[in-house]
């Protein structure tokens, strides 16, 4: 997508947020600020205006697997998410480009 927005996040919970509260979630760069995220979304989707932006950074999670050589331990990386609220009556269609 861009250097600030990495990808949209689509899960059952986030789809419910889209339908009921007009909120959309994106994975963003760790260094992105709220004004940068707002400007980038309004640039990529010119038909929408962003009302609010909330961000959160997820913690790392342990991850491992068993192999013939033994157990290999690792961690999933931390990511930054942005929950974006749009003005009433506006929406983003993620599947229009497919």
ZANU-49156 format. One line per field, with one value per atom (N, C-alpha, C): residue number from 1; residue in three letters; x, y, z. Coordinates in steps of 0.2 Angstrom, whole numbers, plus 5000, padded with zeros to 4 digits. Layout:
<pts>
i: c(NUM | ...)
aa: c(ALA | ...)
X: c(X | ...)
Y: c(Y | ...)
Z: c(Z | ...)
</pts>
This chain:
<pts>
i: c(1 | 1 | 1 | 2 | 2 | 2 | 3 | 3 | 3 | 4 | 4 | 4 | 5 | 5 | 5 | 6 | 6 | 6 | 7 | 7 | 7 | 8 | 8 | 8 | 9 | 9 | 9 | 10 | 10 | 10 | 11 | 11 | 11 | 12 | 12 | 12 | 13 | 13 | 13 | 14 | 14 | 14 | 15 | 15 | 15 | 16 | 16 | 16 | 17 | 17 | 17 | 18 | 18 | 18 | 19 | 19 | 19 | 20 | 20 | 20 | 21 | 21 | 21 | 22 | 22 | 22 | 23 | 23 | 23 | 24 | 24 | 24 | 25 | 25 | 25 | 26 | 26 | 26 | 27 | 27 | 27 | 28 | 28 | 28 | 29 | 29 | 29 | 30 | 30 | 30 | 31 | 31 | 31 | 32 | 32 | 32 | 33 | 33 | 33 | 34 | 34 | 34 | 35 | 35 | 35 | 36 | 36 | 36 | 37 | 37 | 37 | 38 | 38 | 38 | 39 | 39 | 39 | 40 | 40 | 40 | 41 | 41 | 41 | 42 | 42 | 42 | 43 | 43 | 43 | 44 | 44 | 44 | 45 | 45 | 45 | 46 | 46 | 46 | 47 | 47 | 47 | 48 | 48 | 48 | 49 | 49 | 49 | 50 | 50 | 50 | 51 | 51 | 51 | 52 | 52 | 52 | 53 | 53 | 53 | 54 | 54 | 54 | 55 | 55 | 55 | 56 | 56 | 56 | 57 | 57 | 57 | 58 | 58 | 58 | 59 | 59 | 59 | 60 | 60 | 60 | 61 | 61 | 61 | 62 | 62 | 62 | 63 | 63 | 63 | 64 | 64 | 64 | 65 | 65 | 65 | 66 | 66 | 66 | 67 | 67 | 67 | 68 | 68 | 68 | 69 | 69 | 69 | 70 | 70 | 70 | 71 | 71 | 71 | 72 | 72 | 72 | 73 | 73 | 73 | 74 | 74 | 74 | 75 | 75 | 75 | 76 | 76 | 76 | 77 | 77 | 77 | 78 | 78 | 78 | 79 | 79 | 79 | 80 | 80 | 80 | 81 | 81 | 81 | 82 | 82 | 82 | 83 | 83 | 83 | 84 | 84 | 84 | 85 | 85 | 85 | 86 | 86 | 86 | 87 | 87 | 87 | 88 | 88 | 88 | 89 | 89 | 89 | 90 | 90 | 90 | 91 | 91 | 91 | 92 | 92 | 92 | 93 | 93 | 93 | 94 | 94 | 94 | 95 | 95 | 95 | 96 | 96 | 96 | 97 | 97 | 97 | 98 | 98 | 98)
aa: c(UNK | UNK | UNK | UNK | UNK | UNK | UNK | UNK | UNK | UNK | UNK | UNK | UNK | UNK | UNK | UNK | UNK | UNK | UNK | UNK | UNK | UNK | UNK | UNK | UNK | UNK | UNK | UNK | UNK | UNK | UNK | UNK | UNK | UNK | UNK | UNK | UNK | UNK | UNK | UNK | UNK | UNK | UNK | UNK | UNK | UNK | UNK | UNK | UNK | UNK | UNK | UNK | UNK | UNK | UNK | UNK | UNK | UNK | UNK | UNK | UNK | UNK | UNK | UNK | UNK | UNK | UNK | UNK | UNK | UNK | UNK | UNK | UNK | UNK | UNK | UNK | UNK | UNK | UNK | UNK | UNK | UNK | UNK | UNK | UNK | UNK | UNK | UNK | UNK | UNK | UNK | UNK | UNK | UNK | UNK | UNK | UNK | UNK | UNK | UNK | UNK | UNK | UNK | UNK | UNK | UNK | UNK | UNK | UNK | UNK | UNK | UNK | UNK | UNK | UNK | UNK | UNK | UNK | UNK | UNK | UNK | UNK | UNK | UNK | UNK | UNK | UNK | UNK | UNK | UNK | UNK | UNK | UNK | UNK | UNK | UNK | UNK | UNK | UNK | UNK | UNK | UNK | UNK | UNK | UNK | UNK | UNK | UNK | UNK | UNK | UNK | UNK | UNK | UNK | UNK | UNK | UNK | UNK | UNK | UNK | UNK | UNK | UNK | UNK | UNK | UNK | UNK | UNK | UNK | UNK | UNK | UNK | UNK | UNK | UNK | UNK | UNK | UNK | UNK | UNK | UNK | UNK | UNK | UNK | UNK | UNK | UNK | UNK | UNK | UNK | UNK | UNK | UNK | UNK | UNK | UNK | UNK | UNK | UNK | UNK | UNK | UNK | UNK | UNK | UNK | UNK | UNK | UNK | UNK | UNK | UNK | UNK | UNK | UNK | UNK | UNK | UNK | UNK | UNK | UNK | UNK | UNK | UNK | UNK | UNK | UNK | UNK | UNK | UNK | UNK | UNK | UNK | UNK | UNK | UNK | UNK | UNK | UNK | UNK | UNK | UNK | UNK | UNK | UNK | UNK | UNK | UNK | UNK | UNK | UNK | UNK | UNK | UNK | UNK | UNK | UNK | UNK | UNK | UNK | UNK | UNK | UNK | UNK | UNK | UNK | UNK | UNK | UNK | UNK | UNK | UNK | UNK | UNK | UNK | UNK | UNK | UNK | UNK | UNK | UNK | UNK | UNK | UNK | UNK | UNK | UNK | UNK | UNK | UNK | UNK | UNK | UNK | UNK | UNK)
X: c(5004 | 5000 | 5004 | 5008 | 5012 | 5017 | 5022 | 5027 | 5023 | 5018 | 5015 | 5009 | 5005 | 5000 | 5003 | 5003 | 5006 | 5001 | 4995 | 4989 | 4983 | 4977 | 4971 | 4971 | 4968 | 4967 | 4959 | 4958 | 4951 | 4950 | 4947 | 4945 | 4937 | 4935 | 4927 | 4926 | 4930 | 4929 | 4929 | 4934 | 4935 | 4930 | 4927 | 4922 | 4915 | 4914 | 4908 | 4909 | 4915 | 4916 | 4915 | 4917 | 4916 | 4908 | 4904 | 4897 | 4893 | 4895 | 4891 | 4894 | 4900 | 4903 | 4907 | 4907 | 4911 | 4918 | 4921 | 4928 | 4932 | 4938 | 4942 | 4949 | 4952 | 4959 | 4964 | 4970 | 4976 | 4982 | 4986 | 4993 | 4997 | 5001 | 5004 | 5012 | 5016 | 5023 | 5024 | 5029 | 5030 | 5031 | 5034 | 5036 | 5030 | 5025 | 5019 | 5015 | 5014 | 5010 | 5003 | 4999 | 4991 | 4990 | 4993 | 4992 | 4994 | 5000 | 5002 | 4998 | 4995 | 4990 | 4984 | 4981 | 4975 | 4976 | 4982 | 4983 | 4984 | 4987 | 4989 | 4982 | 4977 | 4971 | 4967 | 4967 | 4963 | 4966 | 4973 | 4976 | 4974 | 4975 | 4973 | 4966 | 4961 | 4954 | 4951 | 4951 | 4949 | 4942 | 4938 | 4931 | 4929 | 4934 | 4932 | 4936 | 4933 | 4936 | 4936 | 4942 | 4944 | 4942 | 4938 | 4935 | 4941 | 4943 | 4947 | 4952 | 4958 | 4963 | 4965 | 4965 | 4967 | 4973 | 4978 | 4983 | 4985 | 4988 | 4990 | 4996 | 5000 | 5006 | 5005 | 5004 | 5003 | 5010 | 5010 | 5016 | 5018 | 5024 | 5027 | 5024 | 5024 | 5021 | 5026 | 5027 | 5031 | 5029 | 5033 | 5031 | 5037 | 5035 | 5040 | 5037 | 5042 | 5040 | 5044 | 5042 | 5046 | 5049 | 5055 | 5058 | 5062 | 5065 | 5069 | 5075 | 5078 | 5083 | 5082 | 5075 | 5073 | 5069 | 5067 | 5063 | 5066 | 5063 | 5065 | 5061 | 5064 | 5060 | 5061 | 5056 | 5056 | 5050 | 5050 | 5044 | 5041 | 5035 | 5032 | 5033 | 5034 | 5036 | 5030 | 5032 | 5026 | 5024 | 5018 | 5015 | 5011 | 5011 | 5007 | 5000 | 4995 | 4988 | 4985 | 4981 | 4977 | 4970 | 4966 | 4959 | 4956 | 4953 | 4951 | 4944 | 4941 | 4934 | 4932 | 4928 | 4926 | 4920 | 4918 | 4912 | 4906 | 4900 | 4894 | 4893 | 4891 | 4889 | 4895 | 4901 | 4907 | 4909 | 4912 | 4915 | 4921 | 4925 | 4930 | 4929 | 4930 | 4928 | 4935 | 4937 | 4944 | 4944 | 4938 | 4938 | 4936 | 4936 | 4934 | 4940 | 4946 | 4952 | 4953 | 4949 | 4951 | 4947)
Y: c(4994 | 5000 | 5006 | 5008 | 5013 | 5012 | 5017 | 5016 | 5017 | 5020 | 5021 | 5016 | 5015 | 5009 | 5003 | 4998 | 4992 | 4987 | 4986 | 4982 | 4983 | 4982 | 4983 | 4976 | 4976 | 4970 | 4968 | 4962 | 4960 | 4953 | 4954 | 4948 | 4949 | 4944 | 4944 | 4950 | 4951 | 4956 | 4963 | 4964 | 4970 | 4971 | 4966 | 4967 | 4969 | 4966 | 4969 | 4976 | 4978 | 4985 | 4990 | 4987 | 4991 | 4992 | 4987 | 4987 | 4991 | 4990 | 4993 | 5000 | 5001 | 5008 | 5012 | 5009 | 5013 | 5014 | 5009 | 5009 | 5004 | 5006 | 5002 | 5001 | 4995 | 4994 | 4993 | 4995 | 4995 | 4993 | 4989 | 4988 | 4994 | 4997 | 5003 | 5003 | 5007 | 5007 | 5009 | 5006 | 5008 | 5015 | 5019 | 5026 | 5030 | 5028 | 5032 | 5036 | 5042 | 5046 | 5046 | 5048 | 5049 | 5054 | 5060 | 5064 | 5061 | 5058 | 5055 | 5049 | 5045 | 5040 | 5043 | 5048 | 5051 | 5054 | 5057 | 5060 | 5055 | 5049 | 5044 | 5041 | 5040 | 5036 | 5041 | 5048 | 5052 | 5053 | 5052 | 5052 | 5046 | 5040 | 5034 | 5033 | 5035 | 5035 | 5042 | 5045 | 5052 | 5053 | 5048 | 5049 | 5049 | 5048 | 5047 | 5053 | 5055 | 5059 | 5056 | 5056 | 5053 | 5057 | 5054 | 5057 | 5057 | 5051 | 5049 | 5044 | 5044 | 5038 | 5036 | 5030 | 5027 | 5022 | 5022 | 5017 | 5012 | 5007 | 5002 | 4998 | 4996 | 4992 | 4985 | 4979 | 4973 | 4970 | 4966 | 4963 | 4958 | 4956 | 4950 | 4944 | 4938 | 4932 | 4926 | 4922 | 4916 | 4912 | 4909 | 4904 | 4899 | 4893 | 4888 | 4882 | 4878 | 4871 | 4866 | 4860 | 4854 | 4851 | 4850 | 4847 | 4841 | 4838 | 4832 | 4834 | 4840 | 4842 | 4845 | 4845 | 4847 | 4853 | 4857 | 4862 | 4869 | 4872 | 4879 | 4884 | 4888 | 4894 | 4900 | 4904 | 4911 | 4915 | 4921 | 4926 | 4929 | 4930 | 4934 | 4942 | 4945 | 4952 | 4956 | 4962 | 4967 | 4971 | 4973 | 4977 | 4982 | 4988 | 4993 | 4993 | 4994 | 4994 | 5001 | 5003 | 5009 | 5008 | 5010 | 5010 | 5016 | 5017 | 5023 | 5024 | 5029 | 5030 | 5035 | 5034 | 5038 | 5042 | 5047 | 5051 | 5047 | 5049 | 5045 | 5045 | 5039 | 5038 | 5036 | 5036 | 5035 | 5028 | 5024 | 5018 | 5017 | 5012 | 5010 | 5003 | 5001 | 4995 | 4992 | 4987 | 4984 | 4979 | 4976 | 4971 | 4973 | 4980 | 4982 | 4981 | 4980 | 4980 | 4972 | 4968 | 4961 | 4959)
Z: c(5000 | 5000 | 5000 | 5006 | 5006 | 5011 | 5013 | 5018 | 5025 | 5025 | 5032 | 5033 | 5028 | 5029 | 5026 | 5030 | 5027 | 5024 | 5028 | 5025 | 5029 | 5026 | 5030 | 5034 | 5040 | 5044 | 5044 | 5042 | 5041 | 5045 | 5051 | 5055 | 5056 | 5059 | 5061 | 5066 | 5071 | 5075 | 5072 | 5068 | 5064 | 5059 | 5056 | 5051 | 5055 | 5061 | 5065 | 5066 | 5068 | 5069 | 5063 | 5057 | 5051 | 5050 | 5051 | 5050 | 5055 | 5062 | 5067 | 5069 | 5069 | 5071 | 5066 | 5060 | 5055 | 5056 | 5059 | 5061 | 5057 | 5054 | 5050 | 5053 | 5052 | 5055 | 5050 | 5051 | 5047 | 5051 | 5048 | 5051 | 5048 | 5053 | 5051 | 5053 | 5050 | 5052 | 5059 | 5063 | 5070 | 5071 | 5066 | 5067 | 5065 | 5062 | 5060 | 5066 | 5065 | 5070 | 5067 | 5072 | 5070 | 5065 | 5065 | 5059 | 5052 | 5052 | 5046 | 5044 | 5048 | 5047 | 5044 | 5047 | 5044 | 5037 | 5036 | 5030 | 5024 | 5026 | 5021 | 5019 | 5024 | 5022 | 5018 | 5019 | 5015 | 5008 | 5008 | 5001 | 4997 | 5000 | 4997 | 4995 | 4999 | 4998 | 4999 | 4993 | 4993 | 4994 | 4994 | 4995 | 5003 | 5007 | 5014 | 5018 | 5024 | 5029 | 5035 | 5038 | 5044 | 5050 | 5055 | 5061 | 5066 | 5068 | 5073 | 5072 | 5075 | 5074 | 5081 | 5082 | 5088 | 5086 | 5090 | 5088 | 5094 | 5093 | 5098 | 5096 | 5100 | 5098 | 5102 | 5098 | 5101 | 5104 | 5109 | 5112 | 5108 | 5109 | 5105 | 5109 | 5105 | 5107 | 5106 | 5111 | 5110 | 5104 | 5101 | 5095 | 5095 | 5094 | 5093 | 5089 | 5087 | 5084 | 5085 | 5085 | 5086 | 5079 | 5079 | 5073 | 5075 | 5070 | 5072 | 5076 | 5075 | 5079 | 5086 | 5087 | 5094 | 5093 | 5099 | 5099 | 5097 | 5092 | 5090 | 5092 | 5097 | 5100 | 5096 | 5096 | 5093 | 5096 | 5093 | 5095 | 5089 | 5089 | 5084 | 5085 | 5079 | 5080 | 5083 | 5086 | 5088 | 5082 | 5082 | 5076 | 5079 | 5075 | 5077 | 5073 | 5076 | 5073 | 5073 | 5068 | 5069 | 5068 | 5072 | 5072 | 5069 | 5064 | 5060 | 5060 | 5063 | 5063 | 5057 | 5053 | 5047 | 5049 | 5045 | 5046 | 5044 | 5046 | 5045 | 5037 | 5035 | 5028 | 5024 | 5026 | 5022 | 5023 | 5018 | 5019 | 5015 | 5016 | 5012 | 5010 | 5003 | 5001 | 4999 | 5004 | 5003 | 4997 | 4995 | 4990 | 4983 | 4982 | 4975 | 4970 | 4972 | 4968 | 4966 | 4969 | 4968 | 4961)
</pts>
